[in-house]
Amino acid sequence: MEDFEKRYSPRSMKFELDSSGRKYHKIWHEGSCHAFIDKKTGEVYKPASYKAPAKIVRYRLLEIASREECFNRADWAGSYLYVR
């Protein structure tokens, strides 16, 4: 049982905010870009690369319903950022 817990215990999730860009905040997770957030509008984008976001807005953090949906669906892997 100890081996199982040691091997499969939940890892601590560490996300970092990089606000050095002109237009976007970058959210980093374990050395890779997790998401982009527009500084003015609060729109959330999936990354197309570590330098630029994808074109389609995934969520709008300034709208209550969209923000709640984002928070309820959010996960460490970023699957909530895919268009369904």
N, CA, C and O atoms as a Maestro MAE file, in Angstrom:
{
 s_m_m2io_version
 :::
 2.0.0
}

f_m_ct {
 s_m_title
 :::
 protein
 m_atom[336] {
  # First column is atom index #
  i_m_mmod_type
  r_m_x_coord
  r_m_y_coord
  r_m_z_coord
  i_m_residue_number
  s_m_chain_name
  s_m_pdb_residue_name
  s_m_pdb_atom_name
  i_m_atomic_number
  :::
  1 25 0.817 -1.190 0.000 1 A "MET " " N  " 7
  2 3 0.000 0.000 0.000 1 A "MET " " CA " 6
  3 2 0.867 1.264 0.000 1 A "MET " " C  " 6
  4 15 0.534 2.251 -0.656 1 A "MET " " O  " 8
  5 25 1.968 1.227 0.731 2 A "GLU " " N  " 7
  6 3 2.837 2.403 0.783 2 A "GLU " " CA " 6
  7 2 3.430 2.716 -0.586 2 A "GLU " " C  " 6
  8 15 3.544 3.880 -0.968 2 A "GLU " " O  " 8
  9 25 3.808 1.669 -1.323 3 A "ASP " " N  " 7
  10 3 4.354 1.884 -2.658 3 A "ASP " " CA " 6
  11 2 3.329 2.557 -3.570 3 A "ASP " " C  " 6
  12 15 3.662 3.454 -4.344 3 A "ASP " " O  " 8
  13 25 2.064 2.103 -3.462 4 A "PHE " " N  " 7
  14 3 1.005 2.689 -4.280 4 A "PHE " " CA " 6
  15 2 0.836 4.170 -3.947 4 A "PHE " " C  " 6
  16 15 0.763 5.002 -4.851 4 A "PHE " " O  " 8
  17 25 0.772 4.504 -2.661 5 A "GLU " " N  " 7
  18 3 0.591 5.889 -2.247 5 A "GLU " " CA " 6
  19 2 1.774 6.762 -2.665 5 A "GLU " " C  " 6
  20 15 1.596 7.910 -3.073 5 A "GLU " " O  " 8
  21 25 2.968 6.212 -2.559 6 A "LYS " " N  " 7
  22 3 4.162 6.970 -2.934 6 A "LYS " " CA " 6
  23 2 4.189 7.225 -4.444 6 A "LYS " " C  " 6
  24 15 4.585 8.298 -4.899 6 A "LYS " " O  " 8
  25 25 3.766 6.234 -5.197 7 A "ARG " " N  " 7
  26 3 3.827 6.337 -6.656 7 A "ARG " " CA " 6
  27 2 2.670 7.128 -7.255 7 A "ARG " " C  " 6
  28 15 2.861 7.851 -8.234 7 A "ARG " " O  " 8
  29 25 1.468 7.003 -6.681 8 A "TYR " " N  " 7
  30 3 0.281 7.600 -7.278 8 A "TYR " " CA " 6
  31 2 -0.373 8.682 -6.416 8 A "TYR " " C  " 6
  32 15 -1.533 9.027 -6.641 8 A "TYR " " O  " 8
  33 25 0.337 9.211 -5.457 9 A "SER " " N  " 7
  34 3 -0.250 10.267 -4.627 9 A "SER " " CA " 6
  35 2 -0.461 11.519 -5.464 9 A "SER " " C  " 6
  36 15 0.284 11.773 -6.410 9 A "SER " " O  " 8
  37 25 -1.483 12.307 -5.112 10 A "PRO " " N  " 7
  38 3 -1.733 13.541 -5.877 10 A "PRO " " CA " 6
  39 2 -0.554 14.489 -5.780 10 A "PRO " " C  " 6
  40 15 -0.051 14.767 -4.691 10 A "PRO " " O  " 8
  41 25 -0.122 14.979 -6.920 11 A "ARG " " N  " 7
  42 3 0.981 15.930 -6.936 11 A "ARG " " CA " 6
  43 2 0.449 17.314 -6.621 11 A "ARG " " C  " 6
  44 15 -0.713 17.627 -6.883 11 A "ARG " " O  " 8
  45 25 1.309 18.126 -6.061 12 A "SER " " N  " 7
  46 3 0.888 19.501 -5.827 12 A "SER " " CA " 6
  47 2 0.902 20.233 -7.158 12 A "SER " " C  " 6
  48 15 1.887 20.189 -7.895 12 A "SER " " O  " 8
  49 25 -0.178 20.890 -7.449 13 A "MET " " N  " 7
  50 3 -0.309 21.615 -8.702 13 A "MET " " CA " 6
  51 2 0.176 23.045 -8.490 13 A "MET " " C  " 6
  52 15 -0.352 23.765 -7.642 13 A "MET " " O  " 8
  53 25 1.172 23.450 -9.254 14 A "LYS " " N  " 7
  54 3 1.716 24.795 -9.133 14 A "LYS " " CA " 6
  55 2 1.568 25.516 -10.460 14 A "LYS " " C  " 6
  56 15 2.155 25.127 -11.470 14 A "LYS " " O  " 8
  57 25 0.780 26.564 -10.436 15 A "PHE " " N  " 7
  58 3 0.585 27.412 -11.602 15 A "PHE " " CA " 6
  59 2 1.234 28.750 -11.316 15 A "PHE " " C  " 6
  60 15 1.190 29.245 -10.190 15 A "PHE " " O  " 8
  61 25 1.841 29.339 -12.348 16 A "GLU " " N  " 7
  62 3 2.507 30.631 -12.192 16 A "GLU " " CA " 6
  63 2 1.941 31.612 -13.199 16 A "GLU " " C  " 6
  64 15 1.630 31.242 -14.331 16 A "GLU " " O  " 8
  65 25 1.809 32.860 -12.787 17 A "LEU " " N  " 7
  66 3 1.311 33.917 -13.648 17 A "LEU " " CA " 6
  67 2 2.472 34.758 -14.143 17 A "LEU " " C  " 6
  68 15 3.273 35.248 -13.347 17 A "LEU " " O  " 8
  69 25 2.568 34.927 -15.459 18 A "ASP " " N  " 7
  70 3 3.577 35.788 -16.069 18 A "ASP " " CA " 6
  71 2 2.842 36.942 -16.730 18 A "ASP " " C  " 6
  72 15 2.139 36.740 -17.719 18 A "ASP " " O  " 8
  73 25 2.992 38.137 -16.205 19 A "SER " " N  " 7
  74 3 2.260 39.284 -16.751 19 A "SER " " CA " 6
  75 2 3.176 40.226 -17.523 19 A "SER " " C  " 6
  76 15 2.885 41.416 -17.646 19 A "SER " " O  " 8
  77 25 4.272 39.702 -18.038 20 A "SER " " N  " 7
  78 3 5.241 40.556 -18.710 20 A "SER " " CA " 6
  79 2 4.848 40.908 -20.144 20 A "SER " " C  " 6
  80 15 5.445 41.811 -20.732 20 A "SER " " O  " 8
  81 25 3.866 40.224 -20.721 21 A "GLY " " N  " 7
  82 3 3.448 40.523 -22.086 21 A "GLY " " CA " 6
  83 2 2.648 41.808 -22.166 21 A "GLY " " C  " 6
  84 15 2.105 42.276 -21.165 21 A "GLY " " O  " 8
  85 25 2.576 42.374 -23.359 22 A "ARG " " N  " 7
  86 3 1.829 43.625 -23.533 22 A "ARG " " CA " 6
  87 2 0.335 43.411 -23.436 22 A "ARG " " C  " 6
  88 15 -0.367 44.220 -22.829 22 A "ARG " " O  " 8
  89 25 -0.166 42.329 -24.026 23 A "LYS " " N  " 7
  90 3 -1.608 42.138 -24.121 23 A "LYS " " CA " 6
  91 2 -2.146 41.016 -23.232 23 A "LYS " " C  " 6
  92 15 -3.292 41.080 -22.787 23 A "LYS " " O  " 8
  93 25 -1.336 39.993 -22.971 24 A "TYR " " N  " 7
  94 3 -1.832 38.801 -22.287 24 A "TYR " " CA " 6
  95 2 -1.047 38.486 -21.013 24 A "TYR " " C  " 6
  96 15 0.149 38.756 -20.907 24 A "TYR " " O  " 8
  97 25 -1.768 37.904 -20.051 25 A "HIS " " N  " 7
  98 3 -1.135 37.212 -18.927 25 A "HIS " " CA " 6
  99 2 -0.931 35.773 -19.404 25 A "HIS " " C  " 6
  100 15 -1.826 35.205 -20.030 25 A "HIS " " O  " 8
  101 25 0.212 35.182 -19.125 26 A "LYS " " N  " 7
  102 3 0.445 33.770 -19.426 26 A "LYS " " CA " 6
  103 2 0.343 32.994 -18.124 26 A "LYS " " C  " 6
  104 15 0.891 33.405 -17.101 26 A "LYS " " O  " 8
  105 25 -0.361 31.873 -18.169 27 A "ILE " " N  " 7
  106 3 -0.432 30.955 -17.040 27 A "ILE " " CA " 6
  107 2 0.470 29.778 -17.376 27 A "ILE " " C  " 6
  108 15 0.267 29.104 -18.386 27 A "ILE " " O  " 8
  109 25 1.470 29.528 -16.526 28 A "TRP " " N  " 7
  110 3 2.436 28.444 -16.725 28 A "TRP " " CA " 6
  111 2 2.156 27.313 -15.746 28 A "TRP " " C  " 6
  112 15 1.770 27.546 -14.600 28 A "TRP " " O  " 8
  113 25 2.356 26.088 -16.212 29 A "HIS " " N  " 7
  114 3 2.218 24.895 -15.366 29 A "HIS " " CA " 6
  115 2 3.317 23.915 -15.750 29 A "HIS " " C  " 6
  116 15 3.371 23.435 -16.882 29 A "HIS " " O  " 8
  117 25 4.187 23.626 -14.795 30 A "GLU " " N  " 7
  118 3 5.284 22.668 -14.977 30 A "GLU " " CA " 6
  119 2 6.097 22.951 -16.236 30 A "GLU " " C  " 6
  120 15 6.407 22.035 -16.997 30 A "GLU " " O  " 8
  121 25 6.442 24.217 -16.456 31 A "GLY " " N  " 7
  122 3 7.329 24.582 -17.545 31 A "GLY " " CA " 6
  123 2 6.686 24.746 -18.907 31 A "GLY " " C  " 6
  124 15 7.387 25.002 -19.886 31 A "GLY " " O  " 8
  125 25 5.370 24.606 -18.997 32 A "SER " " N  " 7
  126 3 4.713 24.816 -20.280 32 A "SER " " CA " 6
  127 2 3.574 25.820 -20.116 32 A "SER " " C  " 6
  128 15 3.021 25.992 -19.030 32 A "SER " " O  " 8
  129 25 3.248 26.464 -21.204 33 A "CYS " " N  " 7
  130 3 2.195 27.480 -21.191 33 A "CYS " " CA " 6
  131 2 0.839 26.776 -21.105 33 A "CYS " " C  " 6
  132 15 0.515 25.935 -21.943 33 A "CYS " " O  " 8
  133 25 0.057 27.125 -20.089 34 A "HIS " " N  " 7
  134 3 -1.235 26.480 -19.848 34 A "HIS " " CA " 6
  135 2 -2.379 27.257 -20.496 34 A "HIS " " C  " 6
  136 15 -3.289 26.657 -21.068 34 A "HIS " " O  " 8
  137 25 -2.338 28.594 -20.410 35 A "ALA " " N  " 7
  138 3 -3.427 29.418 -20.955 35 A "ALA " " CA " 6
  139 2 -2.962 30.859 -21.084 35 A "ALA " " C  " 6
  140 15 -1.951 31.261 -20.508 35 A "ALA " " O  " 8
  141 25 -3.719 31.622 -21.849 36 A "PHE " " N  " 7
  142 3 -3.516 33.060 -21.981 36 A "PHE " " CA " 6
  143 2 -4.785 33.762 -21.507 36 A "PHE " " C  " 6
  144 15 -5.893 33.288 -21.756 36 A "PHE " " O  " 8
  145 25 -4.618 34.894 -20.822 37 A "ILE " " N  " 7
  146 3 -5.754 35.711 -20.406 37 A "ILE " " CA " 6
  147 2 -5.505 37.133 -20.885 37 A "ILE " " C  " 6
  148 15 -4.467 37.724 -20.586 37 A "ILE " " O  " 8
  149 25 -6.460 37.677 -21.628 38 A "ASP " " N  " 7
  150 3 -6.364 39.053 -22.116 38 A "ASP " " CA " 6
  151 2 -6.430 39.996 -20.920 38 A "ASP " " C  " 6
  152 15 -7.346 39.898 -20.104 38 A "ASP " " O  " 8
  153 25 -5.471 40.902 -20.812 39 A "LYS " " N  " 7
  154 3 -5.386 41.800 -19.660 39 A "LYS " " CA " 6
  155 2 -6.571 42.764 -19.574 39 A "LYS " " C  " 6
  156 15 -6.996 43.110 -18.472 39 A "LYS " " O  " 8
  157 25 -7.106 43.201 -20.703 40 A "LYS " " N  " 7
  158 3 -8.183 44.192 -20.697 40 A "LYS " " CA " 6
  159 2 -9.568 43.572 -20.610 40 A "LYS " " C  " 6
  160 15 -10.431 44.079 -19.893 40 A "LYS " " O  " 8
  161 25 -9.787 42.484 -21.330 41 A "THR " " N  " 7
  162 3 -11.138 41.928 -21.437 41 A "THR " " CA " 6
  163 2 -11.393 40.715 -20.555 41 A "THR " " C  " 6
  164 15 -12.550 40.356 -20.335 41 A "THR " " O  " 8
  165 25 -10.341 40.069 -20.040 42 A "GLY " " N  " 7
  166 3 -10.515 38.872 -19.221 42 A "GLY " " CA " 6
  167 2 -10.856 37.634 -20.021 42 A "GLY " " C  " 6
  168 15 -11.318 36.646 -19.450 42 A "GLY " " O  " 8
  169 25 -10.643 37.657 -21.328 43 A "GLU " " N  " 7
  170 3 -10.930 36.496 -22.166 43 A "GLU " " CA " 6
  171 2 -9.819 35.460 -22.028 43 A "GLU " " C  " 6
  172 15 -8.635 35.797 -22.016 43 A "GLU " " O  " 8
  173 25 -10.215 34.204 -21.925 44 A "VAL " " N  " 7
  174 3 -9.285 33.090 -21.737 44 A "VAL " " CA " 6
  175 2 -9.099 32.380 -23.074 44 A "VAL " " C  " 6
  176 15 -10.067 32.088 -23.777 44 A "VAL " " O  " 8
  177 25 -7.842 32.109 -23.413 45 A "TYR " " N  " 7
  178 3 -7.492 31.442 -24.664 45 A "TYR " " CA " 6
  179 2 -6.642 30.216 -24.381 45 A "TYR " " C  " 6
  180 15 -5.853 30.198 -23.437 45 A "TYR " " O  " 8
  181 25 -6.809 29.188 -25.209 46 A "LYS " " N  " 7
  182 3 -5.915 28.037 -25.215 46 A "LYS " " CA " 6
  183 2 -4.641 28.465 -25.939 46 A "LYS " " C  " 6
  184 15 -4.737 29.222 -26.905 46 A "LYS " " O  " 8
  185 25 -3.474 28.028 -25.533 47 A "PRO " " N  " 7
  186 3 -2.261 28.417 -26.252 47 A "PRO " " CA " 6
  187 2 -2.131 27.693 -27.595 47 A "PRO " " C  " 6
  188 15 -2.365 26.489 -27.692 47 A "PRO " " O  " 8
  189 25 -1.752 28.451 -28.626 48 A "ALA " " N  " 7
  190 3 -1.398 27.848 -29.911 48 A "ALA " " CA " 6
  191 2 0.073 27.446 -29.869 48 A "ALA " " C  " 6
  192 15 0.477 26.461 -30.488 48 A "ALA " " O  " 8
  193 25 0.868 28.221 -29.128 49 A "SER " " N  " 7
  194 3 2.269 27.923 -28.848 49 A "SER " " CA " 6
  195 2 2.588 28.623 -27.528 49 A "SER " " C  " 6
  196 15 1.706 29.237 -26.928 49 A "SER " " O  " 8
  197 25 3.815 28.539 -27.079 50 A "TYR " " N  " 7
  198 3 4.131 29.225 -25.831 50 A "TYR " " CA " 6
  199 2 4.216 30.733 -26.019 50 A "TYR " " C  " 6
  200 15 4.283 31.479 -25.042 50 A "TYR " " O  " 8
  201 25 4.215 31.186 -27.273 51 A "LYS " " N  " 7
  202 3 4.305 32.614 -27.563 51 A "LYS " " CA " 6
  203 2 2.968 33.265 -27.881 51 A "LYS " " C  " 6
  204 15 2.818 34.472 -27.688 51 A "LYS " " O  " 8
  205 25 1.994 32.505 -28.363 52 A "ALA " " N  " 7
  206 3 0.758 33.114 -28.846 52 A "ALA " " CA " 6
  207 2 -0.466 32.259 -28.511 52 A "ALA " " C  " 6
  208 15 -0.380 31.032 -28.462 52 A "ALA " " O  " 8
  209 25 -1.600 32.916 -28.284 53 A "PRO " " N  " 7
  210 3 -2.835 32.171 -28.021 53 A "PRO " " CA " 6
  211 2 -3.507 31.721 -29.312 53 A "PRO " " C  " 6
  212 15 -3.216 32.231 -30.394 53 A "PRO " " O  " 8
  213 25 -4.411 30.753 -29.175 54 A "ALA " " N  " 7
  214 3 -5.254 30.357 -30.300 54 A "ALA " " CA " 6
  215 2 -6.254 31.483 -30.576 54 A "ALA " " C  " 6
  216 15 -6.419 32.382 -29.751 54 A "ALA " " O  " 8
  217 25 -6.907 31.438 -31.711 55 A "LYS " " N  " 7
  218 3 -7.774 32.540 -32.134 55 A "LYS " " CA " 6
  219 2 -9.126 32.586 -31.426 55 A "LYS " " C  " 6
  220 15 -9.695 33.667 -31.275 55 A "LYS " " O  " 8
  221 25 -9.652 31.448 -30.991 56 A "ILE " " N  " 7
  222 3 -11.005 31.377 -30.446 56 A "ILE " " CA " 6
  223 2 -10.999 31.626 -28.940 56 A "ILE " " C  " 6
  224 15 -10.201 31.036 -28.211 56 A "ILE " " O  " 8
  225 25 -11.885 32.495 -28.480 57 A "VAL " " N  " 7
  226 3 -12.046 32.761 -27.051 57 A "VAL " " CA " 6
  227 2 -12.732 31.561 -26.418 57 A "VAL " " C  " 6
  228 15 -13.756 31.094 -26.917 57 A "VAL " " O  " 8
  229 25 -12.165 31.056 -25.310 58 A "ARG " " N  " 7
  230 3 -12.751 29.905 -24.625 58 A "ARG " " CA " 6
  231 2 -13.716 30.336 -23.517 58 A "ARG " " C  " 6
  232 15 -14.802 29.772 -23.387 58 A "ARG " " O  " 8
  233 25 -13.323 31.327 -22.724 59 A "TYR " " N  " 7
  234 3 -14.152 31.817 -21.614 59 A "TYR " " CA " 6
  235 2 -13.958 33.318 -21.480 59 A "TYR " " C  " 6
  236 15 -12.959 33.870 -21.944 59 A "TYR " " O  " 8
  237 25 -14.919 33.973 -20.843 60 A "ARG " " N  " 7
  238 3 -14.832 35.396 -20.518 60 A "ARG " " CA " 6
  239 2 -14.966 35.530 -19.009 60 A "ARG " " C  " 6
  240 15 -16.046 35.325 -18.456 60 A "ARG " " O  " 8
  241 25 -13.874 35.871 -18.351 61 A "LEU " " N  " 7
  242 3 -13.852 35.904 -16.888 61 A "LEU " " CA " 6
  243 2 -14.661 37.050 -16.302 61 A "LEU " " C  " 6
  244 15 -15.012 37.004 -15.123 61 A "LEU " " O  " 8
  245 25 -14.965 38.065 -17.078 62 A "LEU " " N  " 7
  246 3 -15.752 39.192 -16.574 62 A "LEU " " CA " 6
  247 2 -17.254 38.919 -16.604 62 A "LEU " " C  " 6
  248 15 -18.027 39.673 -16.013 62 A "LEU " " O  " 8
  249 25 -17.680 37.852 -17.285 63 A "GLU " " N  " 7
  250 3 -19.083 37.439 -17.297 63 A "GLU " " CA " 6
  251 2 -19.256 36.326 -16.274 63 A "GLU " " C  " 6
  252 15 -18.547 35.320 -16.321 63 A "GLU " " O  " 8
  253 25 -20.187 36.499 -15.357 64 A "ILE " " N  " 7
  254 3 -20.338 35.574 -14.235 64 A "ILE " " CA " 6
  255 2 -20.589 34.141 -14.695 64 A "ILE " " C  " 6
  256 15 -19.944 33.222 -14.192 64 A "ILE " " O  " 8
  257 25 -21.496 33.927 -15.623 65 A "ALA " " N  " 7
  258 3 -21.824 32.569 -16.068 65 A "ALA " " CA " 6
  259 2 -20.624 31.894 -16.725 65 A "ALA " " C  " 6
  260 15 -20.352 30.721 -16.467 65 A "ALA " " O  " 8
  261 25 -19.913 32.624 -17.569 66 A "SER " " N  " 7
  262 3 -18.745 32.064 -18.246 66 A "SER " " CA " 6
  263 2 -17.628 31.766 -17.247 66 A "SER " " C  " 6
  264 15 -16.963 30.736 -17.352 66 A "SER " " O  " 8
  265 25 -17.418 32.658 -16.281 67 A "ARG " " N  " 7
  266 3 -16.386 32.451 -15.266 67 A "ARG " " CA " 6
  267 2 -16.693 31.224 -14.423 67 A "ARG " " C  " 6
  268 15 -15.802 30.420 -14.149 67 A "ARG " " O  " 8
  269 25 -17.954 31.071 -14.006 68 A "GLU " " N  " 7
  270 3 -18.339 29.901 -13.204 68 A "GLU " " CA " 6
  271 2 -18.146 28.607 -13.985 68 A "GLU " " C  " 6
  272 15 -17.683 27.610 -13.433 68 A "GLU " " O  " 8
  273 25 -18.500 28.620 -15.275 69 A "GLU " " N  " 7
  274 3 -18.292 27.433 -16.107 69 A "GLU " " CA " 6
  275 2 -16.810 27.104 -16.207 69 A "GLU " " C  " 6
  276 15 -16.427 25.937 -16.118 69 A "GLU " " O  " 8
  277 25 -15.972 28.121 -16.390 70 A "CYS " " N  " 7
  278 3 -14.520 27.921 -16.475 70 A "CYS " " CA " 6
  279 2 -13.990 27.303 -15.189 70 A "CYS " " C  " 6
  280 15 -13.229 26.336 -15.233 70 A "CYS " " O  " 8
  281 25 -14.382 27.850 -14.051 71 A "PHE " " N  " 7
  282 3 -13.893 27.342 -12.767 71 A "PHE " " CA " 6
  283 2 -14.389 25.929 -12.486 71 A "PHE " " C  " 6
  284 15 -13.655 25.124 -11.913 71 A "PHE " " O  " 8
  285 25 -15.622 25.613 -12.879 72 A "ASN " " N  " 7
  286 3 -16.168 24.274 -12.640 72 A "ASN " " CA " 6
  287 2 -15.534 23.212 -13.525 72 A "ASN " " C  " 6
  288 15 -15.421 22.055 -13.121 72 A "ASN " " O  " 8
  289 25 -15.118 23.596 -14.735 73 A "ARG " " N  " 7
  290 3 -14.565 22.622 -15.672 73 A "ARG " " CA " 6
  291 2 -13.037 22.565 -15.643 73 A "ARG " " C  " 6
  292 15 -12.448 21.651 -16.220 73 A "ARG " " O  " 8
  293 25 -12.391 23.517 -14.988 74 A "ALA " " N  " 7
  294 3 -10.925 23.624 -15.015 74 A "ALA " " CA " 6
  295 2 -10.254 22.371 -14.467 74 A "ALA " " C  " 6
  296 15 -10.714 21.781 -13.489 74 A "ALA " " O  " 8
  297 25 -9.169 21.979 -15.107 75 A "ASP " " N  " 7
  298 3 -8.350 20.867 -14.634 75 A "ASP " " CA " 6
  299 2 -6.888 21.167 -14.949 75 A "ASP " " C  " 6
  300 15 -6.588 22.120 -15.668 75 A "ASP " " O  " 8
  301 25 -6.000 20.374 -14.423 76 A "TRP " " N  " 7
  302 3 -4.568 20.620 -14.570 76 A "TRP " " CA " 6
  303 2 -4.090 20.415 -16.001 76 A "TRP " " C  " 6
  304 15 -3.101 21.025 -16.410 76 A "TRP " " O  " 8
  305 25 -4.768 19.571 -16.769 77 A "ALA " " N  " 7
  306 3 -4.307 19.226 -18.108 77 A "ALA " " CA " 6
  307 2 -4.743 20.222 -19.172 77 A "ALA " " C  " 6
  308 15 -4.194 20.214 -20.274 77 A "ALA " " O  " 8
  309 25 -5.704 21.070 -18.877 78 A "GLY " " N  " 7
  310 3 -6.157 22.052 -19.838 78 A "GLY " " CA " 6
  311 2 -7.203 21.539 -20.812 78 A "GLY " " C  " 6
  312 15 -7.461 22.179 -21.831 78 A "GLY " " O  " 8
  313 25 -7.808 20.400 -20.517 79 A "SER " " N  " 7
  314 3 -8.819 19.856 -21.437 79 A "SER " " CA " 6
  315 2 -10.062 20.753 -21.510 79 A "SER " " C  " 6
  316 15 -10.807 20.690 -22.488 79 A "SER " " O  " 8
  317 25 -10.288 21.571 -20.506 80 A "TYR " " N  " 7
  318 3 -11.428 22.487 -20.508 80 A "TYR " " CA " 6
  319 2 -11.240 23.620 -21.527 80 A "TYR " " C  " 6
  320 15 -12.191 24.353 -21.800 80 A "TYR " " O  " 8
  321 25 -10.045 23.778 -22.090 81 A "LEU " " N  " 7
  322 3 -9.769 24.825 -23.066 81 A "LEU " " CA " 6
  323 2 -10.035 24.398 -24.513 81 A "LEU " " C  " 6
  324 15 -9.955 25.221 -25.425 81 A "LEU " " O  " 8
  325 25 -10.347 23.126 -24.726 82 A "TYR " " N  " 7
  326 3 -10.653 22.653 -26.075 82 A "TYR " " CA " 6
  327 2 -12.089 23.003 -26.459 82 A "TYR " " C  " 6
  328 15 -12.988 22.959 -25.619 82 A "TYR " " O  " 8
  329 25 -12.299 23.348 -27.718 83 A "VAL " " N  " 7
  330 3 -13.631 23.657 -28.204 83 A "VAL " " CA " 6
  331 2 -14.368 22.344 -28.378 83 A "VAL " " C  " 6
  332 15 -13.842 21.401 -28.970 83 A "VAL " " O  " 8
  333 25 -15.577 22.284 -27.866 84 A "ARG " " N  " 7
  334 3 -16.358 21.040 -27.951 84 A "ARG " " CA " 6
  335 2 -17.495 21.201 -28.895 84 A "ARG " " C  " 6
  336 15 -18.266 20.263 -29.099 84 A "ARG " " O  " 8
  :::
 }
 m_bond[335] {
  # First column is bond index #
  i_m_from
  i_m_to
  i_m_order
  :::
  1 1 2 1
  2 2 3 1
  3 3 4 2
  4 3 5 1
  5 5 6 1
  6 6 7 1
  7 7 8 2
  8 7 9 1
  9 9 10 1
  10 10 11 1
  11 11 12 2
  12 11 13 1
  13 13 14 1
  14 14 15 1
  15 15 16 2
  16 15 17 1
  17 17 18 1
  18 18 19 1
  19 19 20 2
  20 19 21 1
  21 21 22 1
  22 22 23 1
  23 23 24 2
  24 23 25 1
  25 25 26 1
  26 26 27 1
  27 27 28 2
  28 27 29 1
  29 29 30 1
  30 30 31 1
  31 31 32 2
  32 31 33 1
  33 33 34 1
  34 34 35 1
  35 35 36 2
  36 35 37 1
  37 37 38 1
  38 38 39 1
  39 39 40 2
  40 39 41 1
  41 41 42 1
  42 42 43 1
  43 43 44 2
  44 43 45 1
  45 45 46 1
  46 46 47 1
  47 47 48 2
  48 47 49 1
  49 49 50 1
  50 50 51 1
  51 51 52 2
  52 51 53 1
  53 53 54 1
  54 54 55 1
  55 55 56 2
  56 55 57 1
  57 57 58 1
  58 58 59 1
  59 59 60 2
  60 59 61 1
  61 61 62 1
  62 62 63 1
  63 63 64 2
  64 63 65 1
  65 65 66 1
  66 66 67 1
  67 67 68 2
  68 67 69 1
  69 69 70 1
  70 70 71 1
  71 71 72 2
  72 71 73 1
  73 73 74 1
  74 74 75 1
  75 75 76 2
  76 75 77 1
  77 77 78 1
  78 78 79 1
  79 79 80 2
  80 79 81 1
  81 81 82 1
  82 82 83 1
  83 83 84 2
  84 83 85 1
  85 85 86 1
  86 86 87 1
  87 87 88 2
  88 87 89 1
  89 89 90 1
  90 90 91 1
  91 91 92 2
  92 91 93 1
  93 93 94 1
  94 94 95 1
  95 95 96 2
  96 95 97 1
  97 97 98 1
  98 98 99 1
  99 99 100 2
  100 99 101 1
  101 101 102 1
  102 102 103 1
  103 103 104 2
  104 103 105 1
  105 105 106 1
  106 106 107 1
  107 107 108 2
  108 107 109 1
  109 109 110 1
  110 110 111 1
  111 111 112 2
  112 111 113 1
  113 113 114 1
  114 114 115 1
  115 115 116 2
  116 115 117 1
  117 117 118 1
  118 118 119 1
  119 119 120 2
  120 119 121 1
  121 121 122 1
  122 122 123 1
  123 123 124 2
  124 123 125 1
  125 125 126 1
  126 126 127 1
  127 127 128 2
  128 127 129 1
  129 129 130 1
  130 130 131 1
  131 131 132 2
  132 131 133 1
  133 133 134 1
  134 134 135 1
  135 135 136 2
  136 135 137 1
  137 137 138 1
  138 138 139 1
  139 139 140 2
  140 139 141 1
  141 141 142 1
  142 142 143 1
  143 143 144 2
  144 143 145 1
  145 145 146 1
  146 146 147 1
  147 147 148 2
  148 147 149 1
  149 149 150 1
  150 150 151 1
  151 151 152 2
  152 151 153 1
  153 153 154 1
  154 154 155 1
  155 155 156 2
  156 155 157 1
  157 157 158 1
  158 158 159 1
  159 159 160 2
  160 159 161 1
  161 161 162 1
  162 162 163 1
  163 163 164 2
  164 163 165 1
  165 165 166 1
  166 166 167 1
  167 167 168 2
  168 167 169 1
  169 169 170 1
  170 170 171 1
  171 171 172 2
  172 171 173 1
  173 173 174 1
  174 174 175 1
  175 175 176 2
  176 175 177 1
  177 177 178 1
  178 178 179 1
  179 179 180 2
  180 179 181 1
  181 181 182 1
  182 182 183 1
  183 183 184 2
  184 183 185 1
  185 185 186 1
  186 186 187 1
  187 187 188 2
  188 187 189 1
  189 189 190 1
  190 190 191 1
  191 191 192 2
  192 191 193 1
  193 193 194 1
  194 194 195 1
  195 195 196 2
  196 195 197 1
  197 197 198 1
  198 198 199 1
  199 199 200 2
  200 199 201 1
  201 201 202 1
  202 202 203 1
  203 203 204 2
  204 203 205 1
  205 205 206 1
  206 206 207 1
  207 207 208 2
  208 207 209 1
  209 209 210 1
  210 210 211 1
  211 211 212 2
  212 211 213 1
  213 213 214 1
  214 214 215 1
  215 215 216 2
  216 215 217 1
  217 217 218 1
  218 218 219 1
  219 219 220 2
  220 219 221 1
  221 221 222 1
  222 222 223 1
  223 223 224 2
  224 223 225 1
  225 225 226 1
  226 226 227 1
  227 227 228 2
  228 227 229 1
  229 229 230 1
  230 230 231 1
  231 231 232 2
  232 231 233 1
  233 233 234 1
  234 234 235 1
  235 235 236 2
  236 235 237 1
  237 237 238 1
  238 238 239 1
  239 239 240 2
  240 239 241 1
  241 241 242 1
  242 242 243 1
  243 243 244 2
  244 243 245 1
  245 245 246 1
  246 246 247 1
  247 247 248 2
  248 247 249 1
  249 249 250 1
  250 250 251 1
  251 251 252 2
  252 251 253 1
  253 253 254 1
  254 254 255 1
  255 255 256 2
  256 255 257 1
  257 257 258 1
  258 258 259 1
  259 259 260 2
  260 259 261 1
  261 261 262 1
  262 262 263 1
  263 263 264 2
  264 263 265 1
  265 265 266 1
  266 266 267 1
  267 267 268 2
  268 267 269 1
  269 269 270 1
  270 270 271 1
  271 271 272 2
  272 271 273 1
  273 273 274 1
  274 274 275 1
  275 275 276 2
  276 275 277 1
  277 277 278 1
  278 278 279 1
  279 279 280 2
  280 279 281 1
  281 281 282 1
  282 282 283 1
  283 283 284 2
  284 283 285 1
  285 285 286 1
  286 286 287 1
  287 287 288 2
  288 287 289 1
  289 289 290 1
  290 290 291 1
  291 291 292 2
  292 291 293 1
  293 293 294 1
  294 294 295 1
  295 295 296 2
  296 295 297 1
  297 297 298 1
  298 298 299 1
  299 299 300 2
  300 299 301 1
  301 301 302 1
  302 302 303 1
  303 303 304 2
  304 303 305 1
  305 305 306 1
  306 306 307 1
  307 307 308 2
  308 307 309 1
  309 309 310 1
  310 310 311 1
  311 311 312 2
  312 311 313 1
  313 313 314 1
  314 314 315 1
  315 315 316 2
  316 315 317 1
  317 317 318 1
  318 318 319 1
  319 319 320 2
  320 319 321 1
  321 321 322 1
  322 322 323 1
  323 323 324 2
  324 323 325 1
  325 325 326 1
  326 326 327 1
  327 327 328 2
  328 327 329 1
  329 329 330 1
  330 330 331 1
  331 331 332 2
  332 331 333 1
  333 333 334 1
  334 334 335 1
  335 335 336 2
  :::
 }
}
